[in-house]
Amino acid sequence: MTNFQFLRKIDFLERVSSDTLECLASECCLHNLHEGKVLFKDGENGSSMYIILSGELIVSKGGTKIARRYKGDYIGEMSMIGLKPRSATVTSALPSLLLEITQEQFHARLSSNSEALLSIMKTLSDRARDNLKIFKAPVRERERLGKAGVNLEEHIKYLMQEAGLTSREADVARLICEGLSDKEIAVRLGLSHHTVKDNLKKIYSKFRVHARSQLVALMFK
């Protein structure tokens, strides 16, 4: 199977144009990892995500193994929407072959594809829920994470106020950051699809961004 054919099977690349996929397949670097090799460590800055072409990776946090990733999975997707540093350590459990997509390549080729962005944000949300079930932080760590959540909420609220968002636009912006699609936002808020689109245009204009990925990256800066 060629890299192009393999990439076509990855969920967030399923509907990407063939031309874009061909560019990614030819531009992206391949990395061979021997067993036990650390791909990246918790706390490191990261600007790439990786698709597993073969092998197996172990994801760990604070010395606790929280997940395994296999052929066809991807890792490091947080860096595509500006969420840094790395949130876990990733090590190869077996000899593995990875395809690297840098943040620059992602934004150049995929940031305008809403379905790719929504798929990645859904993966982020799903993995965060799974990790919380597995990883039980000590009391101090839980308190720290709780404070971080409060600070993030205050940061987002501040940005929305500074941008002059209406309460409805703020609601739409929050749900975008949670990874909901336009249709899901319309259902959640009891709005028409047209109204959601109209609010989205106003949000982009006020924040001076042109894509969901840019808005999410701004909120989580």
Rosetta constraint file for C-alpha pairs under 8 A:
AtomPair CA 1 CA 5 HARMONIC 6.09 0.50
AtomPair CA 1 CA 6 HARMONIC 6.43 0.50
AtomPair CA 2 CA 6 HARMONIC 6.19 0.50
AtomPair CA 3 CA 7 HARMONIC 6.02 0.50
AtomPair CA 3 CA 25 HARMONIC 5.71 0.50
AtomPair CA 4 CA 8 HARMONIC 6.29 0.50
AtomPair CA 4 CA 21 HARMONIC 6.45 0.50
AtomPair CA 4 CA 22 HARMONIC 6.09 0.50
AtomPair CA 4 CA 25 HARMONIC 5.49 0.50
AtomPair CA 5 CA 9 HARMONIC 6.96 0.50
AtomPair CA 6 CA 10 HARMONIC 7.19 0.50
AtomPair CA 6 CA 53 HARMONIC 7.67 0.50
AtomPair CA 6 CA 72 HARMONIC 7.95 0.50
AtomPair CA 7 CA 13 HARMONIC 6.59 0.50
AtomPair CA 7 CA 14 HARMONIC 7.91 0.50
AtomPair CA 7 CA 21 HARMONIC 7.34 0.50
AtomPair CA 7 CA 25 HARMONIC 7.59 0.50
AtomPair CA 8 CA 13 HARMONIC 5.85 0.50
AtomPair CA 8 CA 14 HARMONIC 5.26 0.50
AtomPair CA 8 CA 21 HARMONIC 7.53 0.50
AtomPair CA 9 CA 13 HARMONIC 7.17 0.50
AtomPair CA 9 CA 14 HARMONIC 6.06 0.50
AtomPair CA 9 CA 72 HARMONIC 7.75 0.50
AtomPair CA 10 CA 14 HARMONIC 6.10 0.50
AtomPair CA 10 CA 72 HARMONIC 6.45 0.50
AtomPair CA 10 CA 73 HARMONIC 7.64 0.50
AtomPair CA 11 CA 116 HARMONIC 7.99 0.50
AtomPair CA 11 CA 119 HARMONIC 7.03 0.50
AtomPair CA 12 CA 115 HARMONIC 6.92 0.50
AtomPair CA 12 CA 116 HARMONIC 4.39 0.50
AtomPair CA 12 CA 117 HARMONIC 7.33 0.50
AtomPair CA 12 CA 119 HARMONIC 5.24 0.50
AtomPair CA 12 CA 120 HARMONIC 6.44 0.50
AtomPair CA 13 CA 21 HARMONIC 7.76 0.50
AtomPair CA 13 CA 116 HARMONIC 6.20 0.50
AtomPair CA 15 CA 115 HARMONIC 7.58 0.50
AtomPair CA 15 CA 116 HARMONIC 7.84 0.50
AtomPair CA 16 CA 20 HARMONIC 6.63 0.50
AtomPair CA 16 CA 21 HARMONIC 6.58 0.50
AtomPair CA 16 CA 110 HARMONIC 7.93 0.50
AtomPair CA 16 CA 113 HARMONIC 7.42 0.50
AtomPair CA 16 CA 116 HARMONIC 7.68 0.50
AtomPair CA 17 CA 21 HARMONIC 6.26 0.50
AtomPair CA 18 CA 22 HARMONIC 5.97 0.50
AtomPair CA 19 CA 23 HARMONIC 6.31 0.50
AtomPair CA 20 CA 24 HARMONIC 6.34 0.50
AtomPair CA 20 CA 109 HARMONIC 6.32 0.50
AtomPair CA 21 CA 25 HARMONIC 6.06 0.50
AtomPair CA 22 CA 26 HARMONIC 6.21 0.50
AtomPair CA 23 CA 27 HARMONIC 5.87 0.50
AtomPair CA 24 CA 28 HARMONIC 5.65 0.50
AtomPair CA 24 CA 101 HARMONIC 7.81 0.50
AtomPair CA 24 CA 105 HARMONIC 7.64 0.50
AtomPair CA 24 CA 109 HARMONIC 7.73 0.50
AtomPair CA 28 CA 99 HARMONIC 6.43 0.50
AtomPair CA 28 CA 100 HARMONIC 5.69 0.50
AtomPair CA 28 CA 101 HARMONIC 5.81 0.50
AtomPair CA 28 CA 102 HARMONIC 7.86 0.50
AtomPair CA 29 CA 99 HARMONIC 5.84 0.50
AtomPair CA 29 CA 100 HARMONIC 5.42 0.50
AtomPair CA 29 CA 101 HARMONIC 7.56 0.50
AtomPair CA 30 CA 97 HARMONIC 6.92 0.50
AtomPair CA 30 CA 98 HARMONIC 5.62 0.50
AtomPair CA 30 CA 99 HARMONIC 4.61 0.50
AtomPair CA 30 CA 100 HARMONIC 6.22 0.50
AtomPair CA 31 CA 97 HARMONIC 5.69 0.50
AtomPair CA 31 CA 98 HARMONIC 5.07 0.50
AtomPair CA 31 CA 99 HARMONIC 6.35 0.50
AtomPair CA 31 CA 100 HARMONIC 7.36 0.50
AtomPair CA 32 CA 95 HARMONIC 7.33 0.50
AtomPair CA 32 CA 96 HARMONIC 5.83 0.50
AtomPair CA 32 CA 97 HARMONIC 4.70 0.50
AtomPair CA 32 CA 98 HARMONIC 6.51 0.50
AtomPair CA 33 CA 37 HARMONIC 5.95 0.50
AtomPair CA 33 CA 39 HARMONIC 7.87 0.50
AtomPair CA 33 CA 92 HARMONIC 6.65 0.50
AtomPair CA 33 CA 95 HARMONIC 5.57 0.50
AtomPair CA 33 CA 96 HARMONIC 5.09 0.50
AtomPair CA 33 CA 97 HARMONIC 6.36 0.50
AtomPair CA 33 CA 98 HARMONIC 7.89 0.50
AtomPair CA 34 CA 92 HARMONIC 6.93 0.50
AtomPair CA 34 CA 94 HARMONIC 6.73 0.50
AtomPair CA 34 CA 95 HARMONIC 4.43 0.50
AtomPair CA 34 CA 96 HARMONIC 6.55 0.50
AtomPair CA 35 CA 92 HARMONIC 5.34 0.50
AtomPair CA 35 CA 93 HARMONIC 5.45 0.50
AtomPair CA 35 CA 94 HARMONIC 4.52 0.50
AtomPair CA 35 CA 95 HARMONIC 4.80 0.50
AtomPair CA 35 CA 96 HARMONIC 7.54 0.50
AtomPair CA 36 CA 91 HARMONIC 5.96 0.50
AtomPair CA 36 CA 92 HARMONIC 5.16 0.50
AtomPair CA 36 CA 93 HARMONIC 5.89 0.50
AtomPair CA 36 CA 94 HARMONIC 7.24 0.50
AtomPair CA 37 CA 91 HARMONIC 5.59 0.50
AtomPair CA 37 CA 92 HARMONIC 5.45 0.50
AtomPair CA 38 CA 89 HARMONIC 7.52 0.50
AtomPair CA 38 CA 90 HARMONIC 5.97 0.50
AtomPair CA 38 CA 91 HARMONIC 4.29 0.50
AtomPair CA 38 CA 92 HARMONIC 6.50 0.50
AtomPair CA 39 CA 89 HARMONIC 7.67 0.50
AtomPair CA 39 CA 90 HARMONIC 5.51 0.50
AtomPair CA 39 CA 91 HARMONIC 5.63 0.50
AtomPair CA 39 CA 92 HARMONIC 7.27 0.50
AtomPair CA 40 CA 44 HARMONIC 7.01 0.50
AtomPair CA 40 CA 86 HARMONIC 7.67 0.50
AtomPair CA 40 CA 89 HARMONIC 5.72 0.50
AtomPair CA 40 CA 90 HARMONIC 5.62 0.50
AtomPair CA 40 CA 91 HARMONIC 7.45 0.50
AtomPair CA 41 CA 86 HARMONIC 6.81 0.50
AtomPair CA 41 CA 88 HARMONIC 6.25 0.50
AtomPair CA 41 CA 89 HARMONIC 4.10 0.50
AtomPair CA 41 CA 90 HARMONIC 6.44 0.50
AtomPair CA 42 CA 61 HARMONIC 7.10 0.50
AtomPair CA 42 CA 85 HARMONIC 7.51 0.50
AtomPair CA 42 CA 86 HARMONIC 5.14 0.50
AtomPair CA 42 CA 87 HARMONIC 5.23 0.50
AtomPair CA 42 CA 88 HARMONIC 4.13 0.50
AtomPair CA 42 CA 89 HARMONIC 4.59 0.50
AtomPair CA 43 CA 85 HARMONIC 5.12 0.50
AtomPair CA 43 CA 86 HARMONIC 5.01 0.50
AtomPair CA 43 CA 87 HARMONIC 6.22 0.50
AtomPair CA 43 CA 88 HARMONIC 7.24 0.50
AtomPair CA 44 CA 84 HARMONIC 7.97 0.50
AtomPair CA 44 CA 85 HARMONIC 5.29 0.50
AtomPair CA 44 CA 86 HARMONIC 5.30 0.50
AtomPair CA 45 CA 84 HARMONIC 5.85 0.50
AtomPair CA 45 CA 85 HARMONIC 4.37 0.50
AtomPair CA 45 CA 86 HARMONIC 5.94 0.50
AtomPair CA 46 CA 76 HARMONIC 7.80 0.50
AtomPair CA 46 CA 79 HARMONIC 5.98 0.50
AtomPair CA 46 CA 84 HARMONIC 6.43 0.50
AtomPair CA 46 CA 85 HARMONIC 6.11 0.50
AtomPair CA 46 CA 86 HARMONIC 6.10 0.50
AtomPair CA 47 CA 79 HARMONIC 5.23 0.50
AtomPair CA 47 CA 80 HARMONIC 7.06 0.50
AtomPair CA 47 CA 102 HARMONIC 5.97 0.50
AtomPair CA 47 CA 103 HARMONIC 5.38 0.50
AtomPair CA 48 CA 76 HARMONIC 6.56 0.50
AtomPair CA 48 CA 77 HARMONIC 7.53 0.50
AtomPair CA 48 CA 79 HARMONIC 6.14 0.50
AtomPair CA 48 CA 80 HARMONIC 7.06 0.50
AtomPair CA 48 CA 100 HARMONIC 6.45 0.50
AtomPair CA 48 CA 101 HARMONIC 5.55 0.50
AtomPair CA 48 CA 102 HARMONIC 4.17 0.50
AtomPair CA 48 CA 103 HARMONIC 5.56 0.50
AtomPair CA 49 CA 74 HARMONIC 7.12 0.50
AtomPair CA 49 CA 75 HARMONIC 5.70 0.50
AtomPair CA 49 CA 76 HARMONIC 4.34 0.50
AtomPair CA 49 CA 77 HARMONIC 5.12 0.50
AtomPair CA 49 CA 78 HARMONIC 7.84 0.50
AtomPair CA 49 CA 79 HARMONIC 6.79 0.50
AtomPair CA 49 CA 80 HARMONIC 7.17 0.50
AtomPair CA 49 CA 100 HARMONIC 5.87 0.50
AtomPair CA 49 CA 101 HARMONIC 5.35 0.50
AtomPair CA 49 CA 102 HARMONIC 6.39 0.50
AtomPair CA 49 CA 103 HARMONIC 7.73 0.50
AtomPair CA 50 CA 74 HARMONIC 5.47 0.50
AtomPair CA 50 CA 75 HARMONIC 5.28 0.50
AtomPair CA 50 CA 76 HARMONIC 6.33 0.50
AtomPair CA 50 CA 77 HARMONIC 7.73 0.50
AtomPair CA 50 CA 98 HARMONIC 5.97 0.50
AtomPair CA 50 CA 99 HARMONIC 5.45 0.50
AtomPair CA 50 CA 100 HARMONIC 4.55 0.50
AtomPair CA 50 CA 101 HARMONIC 6.12 0.50
AtomPair CA 51 CA 72 HARMONIC 6.65 0.50
AtomPair CA 51 CA 73 HARMONIC 6.01 0.50
AtomPair CA 51 CA 74 HARMONIC 4.27 0.50
AtomPair CA 51 CA 75 HARMONIC 6.55 0.50
AtomPair CA 51 CA 98 HARMONIC 5.51 0.50
AtomPair CA 51 CA 99 HARMONIC 5.13 0.50
AtomPair CA 51 CA 100 HARMONIC 6.58 0.50
AtomPair CA 51 CA 101 HARMONIC 7.97 0.50
AtomPair CA 52 CA 56 HARMONIC 7.64 0.50
AtomPair CA 52 CA 69 HARMONIC 7.95 0.50
AtomPair CA 52 CA 70 HARMONIC 6.54 0.50
AtomPair CA 52 CA 71 HARMONIC 4.98 0.50
AtomPair CA 52 CA 72 HARMONIC 5.50 0.50
AtomPair CA 52 CA 73 HARMONIC 5.69 0.50
AtomPair CA 52 CA 74 HARMONIC 5.97 0.50
AtomPair CA 52 CA 96 HARMONIC 7.33 0.50
AtomPair CA 52 CA 97 HARMONIC 6.24 0.50
AtomPair CA 52 CA 98 HARMONIC 4.68 0.50
AtomPair CA 52 CA 99 HARMONIC 6.56 0.50
AtomPair CA 53 CA 71 HARMONIC 5.38 0.50
AtomPair CA 53 CA 72 HARMONIC 6.20 0.50
AtomPair CA 53 CA 96 HARMONIC 7.50 0.50
AtomPair CA 53 CA 97 HARMONIC 5.41 0.50
AtomPair CA 53 CA 98 HARMONIC 5.47 0.50
AtomPair CA 53 CA 99 HARMONIC 6.86 0.50
AtomPair CA 54 CA 70 HARMONIC 7.33 0.50
AtomPair CA 54 CA 71 HARMONIC 4.94 0.50
AtomPair CA 54 CA 72 HARMONIC 7.79 0.50
AtomPair CA 54 CA 96 HARMONIC 5.32 0.50
AtomPair CA 54 CA 97 HARMONIC 5.15 0.50
AtomPair CA 54 CA 98 HARMONIC 7.13 0.50
AtomPair CA 55 CA 70 HARMONIC 6.35 0.50
AtomPair CA 55 CA 71 HARMONIC 6.10 0.50
AtomPair CA 55 CA 92 HARMONIC 7.72 0.50
AtomPair CA 55 CA 93 HARMONIC 7.59 0.50
AtomPair CA 55 CA 94 HARMONIC 5.49 0.50
AtomPair CA 55 CA 95 HARMONIC 5.69 0.50
AtomPair CA 55 CA 96 HARMONIC 4.05 0.50
AtomPair CA 55 CA 97 HARMONIC 6.46 0.50
AtomPair CA 56 CA 68 HARMONIC 7.02 0.50
AtomPair CA 56 CA 69 HARMONIC 5.75 0.50
AtomPair CA 56 CA 70 HARMONIC 4.72 0.50
AtomPair CA 56 CA 71 HARMONIC 6.76 0.50
AtomPair CA 56 CA 92 HARMONIC 6.00 0.50
AtomPair CA 56 CA 93 HARMONIC 5.40 0.50
AtomPair CA 56 CA 94 HARMONIC 5.50 0.50
AtomPair CA 56 CA 95 HARMONIC 7.50 0.50
AtomPair CA 56 CA 96 HARMONIC 6.25 0.50
AtomPair CA 57 CA 68 HARMONIC 5.63 0.50
AtomPair CA 57 CA 69 HARMONIC 5.08 0.50
AtomPair CA 57 CA 70 HARMONIC 6.54 0.50
AtomPair CA 57 CA 90 HARMONIC 6.50 0.50
AtomPair CA 57 CA 91 HARMONIC 5.55 0.50
AtomPair CA 57 CA 92 HARMONIC 4.34 0.50
AtomPair CA 57 CA 93 HARMONIC 5.21 0.50
AtomPair CA 57 CA 94 HARMONIC 7.22 0.50
AtomPair CA 57 CA 96 HARMONIC 7.78 0.50
AtomPair CA 58 CA 65 HARMONIC 6.92 0.50
AtomPair CA 58 CA 66 HARMONIC 7.92 0.50
AtomPair CA 58 CA 67 HARMONIC 6.12 0.50
AtomPair CA 58 CA 68 HARMONIC 4.63 0.50
AtomPair CA 58 CA 69 HARMONIC 6.45 0.50
AtomPair CA 58 CA 90 HARMONIC 5.56 0.50
AtomPair CA 58 CA 91 HARMONIC 5.18 0.50
AtomPair CA 58 CA 92 HARMONIC 6.07 0.50
AtomPair CA 58 CA 93 HARMONIC 6.05 0.50
AtomPair CA 59 CA 65 HARMONIC 5.89 0.50
AtomPair CA 59 CA 66 HARMONIC 5.79 0.50
AtomPair CA 59 CA 67 HARMONIC 5.05 0.50
AtomPair CA 59 CA 68 HARMONIC 5.88 0.50
AtomPair CA 59 CA 69 HARMONIC 7.58 0.50
AtomPair CA 59 CA 88 HARMONIC 6.47 0.50
AtomPair CA 59 CA 89 HARMONIC 5.75 0.50
AtomPair CA 59 CA 90 HARMONIC 4.64 0.50
AtomPair CA 59 CA 91 HARMONIC 6.68 0.50
AtomPair CA 60 CA 64 HARMONIC 5.23 0.50
AtomPair CA 60 CA 65 HARMONIC 4.14 0.50
AtomPair CA 60 CA 66 HARMONIC 5.30 0.50
AtomPair CA 60 CA 67 HARMONIC 6.97 0.50
AtomPair CA 60 CA 88 HARMONIC 5.74 0.50
AtomPair CA 60 CA 89 HARMONIC 5.21 0.50
AtomPair CA 60 CA 90 HARMONIC 6.42 0.50
AtomPair CA 61 CA 65 HARMONIC 6.46 0.50
AtomPair CA 61 CA 66 HARMONIC 6.81 0.50
AtomPair CA 61 CA 87 HARMONIC 7.76 0.50
AtomPair CA 61 CA 88 HARMONIC 5.11 0.50
AtomPair CA 61 CA 89 HARMONIC 6.25 0.50
AtomPair CA 61 CA 135 HARMONIC 7.75 0.50
AtomPair CA 64 CA 135 HARMONIC 7.31 0.50
AtomPair CA 66 CA 131 HARMONIC 6.28 0.50
AtomPair CA 66 CA 134 HARMONIC 6.13 0.50
AtomPair CA 66 CA 135 HARMONIC 6.60 0.50
AtomPair CA 67 CA 131 HARMONIC 7.84 0.50
AtomPair CA 69 CA 73 HARMONIC 5.89 0.50
AtomPair CA 69 CA 74 HARMONIC 7.42 0.50
AtomPair CA 69 CA 75 HARMONIC 7.78 0.50
AtomPair CA 76 CA 80 HARMONIC 7.99 0.50
AtomPair CA 76 CA 86 HARMONIC 7.46 0.50
AtomPair CA 77 CA 81 HARMONIC 7.74 0.50
AtomPair CA 77 CA 120 HARMONIC 6.92 0.50
AtomPair CA 77 CA 124 HARMONIC 7.57 0.50
AtomPair CA 78 CA 82 HARMONIC 6.68 0.50
AtomPair CA 78 CA 83 HARMONIC 5.19 0.50
AtomPair CA 78 CA 84 HARMONIC 7.19 0.50
AtomPair CA 78 CA 86 HARMONIC 7.84 0.50
AtomPair CA 78 CA 124 HARMONIC 7.15 0.50
AtomPair CA 79 CA 83 HARMONIC 5.22 0.50
AtomPair CA 79 CA 84 HARMONIC 6.14 0.50
AtomPair CA 79 CA 85 HARMONIC 7.97 0.50
AtomPair CA 79 CA 86 HARMONIC 7.84 0.50
AtomPair CA 79 CA 103 HARMONIC 6.84 0.50
AtomPair CA 80 CA 102 HARMONIC 7.86 0.50
AtomPair CA 80 CA 103 HARMONIC 5.32 0.50
AtomPair CA 80 CA 106 HARMONIC 6.85 0.50
AtomPair CA 80 CA 107 HARMONIC 7.81 0.50
AtomPair CA 80 CA 213 HARMONIC 7.98 0.50
AtomPair CA 81 CA 213 HARMONIC 5.53 0.50
AtomPair CA 81 CA 214 HARMONIC 7.17 0.50
AtomPair CA 81 CA 216 HARMONIC 6.50 0.50
AtomPair CA 81 CA 217 HARMONIC 5.02 0.50
AtomPair CA 82 CA 216 HARMONIC 8.00 0.50
AtomPair CA 82 CA 217 HARMONIC 4.88 0.50
AtomPair CA 82 CA 220 HARMONIC 7.32 0.50
AtomPair CA 82 CA 221 HARMONIC 6.97 0.50
AtomPair CA 83 CA 217 HARMONIC 6.91 0.50
AtomPair CA 83 CA 220 HARMONIC 6.52 0.50
AtomPair CA 83 CA 221 HARMONIC 7.12 0.50
AtomPair CA 92 CA 96 HARMONIC 6.61 0.50
AtomPair CA 101 CA 105 HARMONIC 6.24 0.50
AtomPair CA 101 CA 106 HARMONIC 6.49 0.50
AtomPair CA 102 CA 106 HARMONIC 6.17 0.50
AtomPair CA 103 CA 107 HARMONIC 6.16 0.50
AtomPair CA 104 CA 108 HARMONIC 6.05 0.50
AtomPair CA 105 CA 109 HARMONIC 5.92 0.50
AtomPair CA 105 CA 110 HARMONIC 7.83 0.50
AtomPair CA 106 CA 110 HARMONIC 5.16 0.50
AtomPair CA 106 CA 111 HARMONIC 6.35 0.50
AtomPair CA 107 CA 111 HARMONIC 4.56 0.50
AtomPair CA 107 CA 112 HARMONIC 7.78 0.50
AtomPair CA 110 CA 116 HARMONIC 7.00 0.50
AtomPair CA 110 CA 117 HARMONIC 7.90 0.50
AtomPair CA 111 CA 116 HARMONIC 7.92 0.50
AtomPair CA 111 CA 117 HARMONIC 7.00 0.50
AtomPair CA 111 CA 211 HARMONIC 6.70 0.50
AtomPair CA 111 CA 212 HARMONIC 7.82 0.50
AtomPair CA 111 CA 213 HARMONIC 6.35 0.50
AtomPair CA 112 CA 211 HARMONIC 6.23 0.50
AtomPair CA 113 CA 117 HARMONIC 6.54 0.50
AtomPair CA 114 CA 118 HARMONIC 6.08 0.50
AtomPair CA 114 CA 212 HARMONIC 7.38 0.50
AtomPair CA 115 CA 119 HARMONIC 6.07 0.50
AtomPair CA 116 CA 120 HARMONIC 6.34 0.50
AtomPair CA 117 CA 121 HARMONIC 6.15 0.50
AtomPair CA 117 CA 212 HARMONIC 7.48 0.50
AtomPair CA 117 CA 213 HARMONIC 6.83 0.50
AtomPair CA 118 CA 122 HARMONIC 6.02 0.50
AtomPair CA 118 CA 179 HARMONIC 5.82 0.50
AtomPair CA 118 CA 180 HARMONIC 7.11 0.50
AtomPair CA 118 CA 181 HARMONIC 6.73 0.50
AtomPair CA 119 CA 123 HARMONIC 6.26 0.50
AtomPair CA 120 CA 124 HARMONIC 6.24 0.50
AtomPair CA 121 CA 125 HARMONIC 6.22 0.50
AtomPair CA 121 CA 178 HARMONIC 7.47 0.50
AtomPair CA 121 CA 179 HARMONIC 5.04 0.50
AtomPair CA 122 CA 126 HARMONIC 6.08 0.50
AtomPair CA 122 CA 179 HARMONIC 5.87 0.50
AtomPair CA 122 CA 180 HARMONIC 7.97 0.50
AtomPair CA 123 CA 127 HARMONIC 5.99 0.50
AtomPair CA 124 CA 128 HARMONIC 6.07 0.50
AtomPair CA 125 CA 129 HARMONIC 6.39 0.50
AtomPair CA 125 CA 178 HARMONIC 7.60 0.50
AtomPair CA 125 CA 179 HARMONIC 7.65 0.50
AtomPair CA 126 CA 130 HARMONIC 6.27 0.50
AtomPair CA 127 CA 131 HARMONIC 5.96 0.50
AtomPair CA 128 CA 132 HARMONIC 6.23 0.50
AtomPair CA 129 CA 133 HARMONIC 6.57 0.50
AtomPair CA 130 CA 134 HARMONIC 6.58 0.50
AtomPair CA 131 CA 135 HARMONIC 5.73 0.50
AtomPair CA 132 CA 136 HARMONIC 6.86 0.50
AtomPair CA 137 CA 141 HARMONIC 5.61 0.50
AtomPair CA 137 CA 142 HARMONIC 5.78 0.50
AtomPair CA 138 CA 142 HARMONIC 6.21 0.50
AtomPair CA 139 CA 143 HARMONIC 6.15 0.50
AtomPair CA 140 CA 144 HARMONIC 6.14 0.50
AtomPair CA 141 CA 145 HARMONIC 6.12 0.50
AtomPair CA 142 CA 146 HARMONIC 6.02 0.50
AtomPair CA 143 CA 147 HARMONIC 6.20 0.50
AtomPair CA 144 CA 148 HARMONIC 6.15 0.50
AtomPair CA 145 CA 149 HARMONIC 6.17 0.50
AtomPair CA 146 CA 150 HARMONIC 6.40 0.50
AtomPair CA 147 CA 151 HARMONIC 6.14 0.50
AtomPair CA 148 CA 152 HARMONIC 6.07 0.50
AtomPair CA 149 CA 153 HARMONIC 6.18 0.50
AtomPair CA 150 CA 154 HARMONIC 6.23 0.50
AtomPair CA 151 CA 155 HARMONIC 6.07 0.50
AtomPair CA 152 CA 156 HARMONIC 6.16 0.50
AtomPair CA 152 CA 220 HARMONIC 7.32 0.50
AtomPair CA 153 CA 157 HARMONIC 6.13 0.50
AtomPair CA 154 CA 158 HARMONIC 6.04 0.50
AtomPair CA 155 CA 159 HARMONIC 6.25 0.50
AtomPair CA 155 CA 219 HARMONIC 7.57 0.50
AtomPair CA 156 CA 160 HARMONIC 6.23 0.50
AtomPair CA 156 CA 219 HARMONIC 5.70 0.50
AtomPair CA 156 CA 220 HARMONIC 7.81 0.50
AtomPair CA 157 CA 161 HARMONIC 6.23 0.50
AtomPair CA 158 CA 162 HARMONIC 6.11 0.50
AtomPair CA 159 CA 163 HARMONIC 6.10 0.50
AtomPair CA 159 CA 219 HARMONIC 7.48 0.50
AtomPair CA 160 CA 164 HARMONIC 6.28 0.50
AtomPair CA 160 CA 165 HARMONIC 5.55 0.50
AtomPair CA 160 CA 170 HARMONIC 6.49 0.50
AtomPair CA 161 CA 165 HARMONIC 6.15 0.50
AtomPair CA 163 CA 206 HARMONIC 5.67 0.50
AtomPair CA 163 CA 207 HARMONIC 6.20 0.50
AtomPair CA 164 CA 206 HARMONIC 7.28 0.50
AtomPair CA 165 CA 169 HARMONIC 5.60 0.50
AtomPair CA 165 CA 170 HARMONIC 5.80 0.50
AtomPair CA 165 CA 203 HARMONIC 7.09 0.50
AtomPair CA 165 CA 206 HARMONIC 7.53 0.50
AtomPair CA 166 CA 170 HARMONIC 6.09 0.50
AtomPair CA 167 CA 171 HARMONIC 6.26 0.50
AtomPair CA 168 CA 172 HARMONIC 6.38 0.50
AtomPair CA 168 CA 199 HARMONIC 7.82 0.50
AtomPair CA 169 CA 173 HARMONIC 6.09 0.50
AtomPair CA 169 CA 199 HARMONIC 5.72 0.50
AtomPair CA 169 CA 200 HARMONIC 7.44 0.50
AtomPair CA 169 CA 202 HARMONIC 7.79 0.50
AtomPair CA 169 CA 203 HARMONIC 6.54 0.50
AtomPair CA 170 CA 174 HARMONIC 6.16 0.50
AtomPair CA 171 CA 175 HARMONIC 6.41 0.50
AtomPair CA 172 CA 176 HARMONIC 6.23 0.50
AtomPair CA 172 CA 185 HARMONIC 6.80 0.50
AtomPair CA 172 CA 196 HARMONIC 7.31 0.50
AtomPair CA 172 CA 199 HARMONIC 7.29 0.50
AtomPair CA 172 CA 200 HARMONIC 7.34 0.50
AtomPair CA 173 CA 177 HARMONIC 6.40 0.50
AtomPair CA 173 CA 200 HARMONIC 7.68 0.50
AtomPair CA 173 CA 203 HARMONIC 7.25 0.50
AtomPair CA 174 CA 178 HARMONIC 6.46 0.50
AtomPair CA 175 CA 179 HARMONIC 6.53 0.50
AtomPair CA 175 CA 180 HARMONIC 5.75 0.50
AtomPair CA 175 CA 185 HARMONIC 6.53 0.50
AtomPair CA 176 CA 180 HARMONIC 5.44 0.50
AtomPair CA 176 CA 181 HARMONIC 7.12 0.50
AtomPair CA 176 CA 185 HARMONIC 7.81 0.50
AtomPair CA 176 CA 212 HARMONIC 7.38 0.50
AtomPair CA 176 CA 216 HARMONIC 7.59 0.50
AtomPair CA 177 CA 215 HARMONIC 7.87 0.50
AtomPair CA 177 CA 216 HARMONIC 5.49 0.50
AtomPair CA 177 CA 219 HARMONIC 7.75 0.50
AtomPair CA 180 CA 184 HARMONIC 5.71 0.50
AtomPair CA 180 CA 185 HARMONIC 6.11 0.50
AtomPair CA 181 CA 185 HARMONIC 6.14 0.50
AtomPair CA 182 CA 186 HARMONIC 6.16 0.50
AtomPair CA 182 CA 193 HARMONIC 6.75 0.50
AtomPair CA 182 CA 196 HARMONIC 6.50 0.50
AtomPair CA 182 CA 197 HARMONIC 7.31 0.50
AtomPair CA 183 CA 187 HARMONIC 6.39 0.50
AtomPair CA 183 CA 193 HARMONIC 6.32 0.50
AtomPair CA 184 CA 188 HARMONIC 6.09 0.50
AtomPair CA 185 CA 189 HARMONIC 6.04 0.50
AtomPair CA 185 CA 191 HARMONIC 7.85 0.50
AtomPair CA 185 CA 196 HARMONIC 7.28 0.50
AtomPair CA 186 CA 190 HARMONIC 5.55 0.50
AtomPair CA 186 CA 191 HARMONIC 4.61 0.50
AtomPair CA 186 CA 192 HARMONIC 5.73 0.50
AtomPair CA 186 CA 193 HARMONIC 5.74 0.50
AtomPair CA 186 CA 196 HARMONIC 6.23 0.50
AtomPair CA 187 CA 191 HARMONIC 6.56 0.50
AtomPair CA 191 CA 195 HARMONIC 6.24 0.50
AtomPair CA 191 CA 196 HARMONIC 6.71 0.50
AtomPair CA 192 CA 196 HARMONIC 6.47 0.50
AtomPair CA 193 CA 197 HARMONIC 6.29 0.50
AtomPair CA 194 CA 198 HARMONIC 6.15 0.50
AtomPair CA 195 CA 199 HARMONIC 6.17 0.50
AtomPair CA 196 CA 200 HARMONIC 6.08 0.50
AtomPair CA 197 CA 201 HARMONIC 6.32 0.50
AtomPair CA 198 CA 202 HARMONIC 6.52 0.50
AtomPair CA 199 CA 203 HARMONIC 6.18 0.50
AtomPair CA 200 CA 204 HARMONIC 6.20 0.50
AtomPair CA 201 CA 205 HARMONIC 6.19 0.50
AtomPair CA 202 CA 206 HARMONIC 6.15 0.50
AtomPair CA 203 CA 207 HARMONIC 6.15 0.50
AtomPair CA 204 CA 208 HARMONIC 5.61 0.50
AtomPair CA 204 CA 209 HARMONIC 4.99 0.50
AtomPair CA 204 CA 210 HARMONIC 5.89 0.50
AtomPair CA 204 CA 211 HARMONIC 7.45 0.50
AtomPair CA 204 CA 215 HARMONIC 7.52 0.50
AtomPair CA 205 CA 209 HARMONIC 6.61 0.50
AtomPair CA 205 CA 210 HARMONIC 7.91 0.50
AtomPair CA 207 CA 215 HARMONIC 7.52 0.50
AtomPair CA 209 CA 214 HARMONIC 6.06 0.50
AtomPair CA 209 CA 215 HARMONIC 6.42 0.50
AtomPair CA 210 CA 214 HARMONIC 6.97 0.50
AtomPair CA 211 CA 215 HARMONIC 6.57 0.50
AtomPair CA 212 CA 216 HARMONIC 6.14 0.50
AtomPair CA 213 CA 217 HARMONIC 6.01 0.50
AtomPair CA 214 CA 218 HARMONIC 6.13 0.50
AtomPair CA 215 CA 219 HARMONIC 6.32 0.50
AtomPair CA 216 CA 220 HARMONIC 6.27 0.50
AtomPair CA 217 CA 221 HARMONIC 5.92 0.50
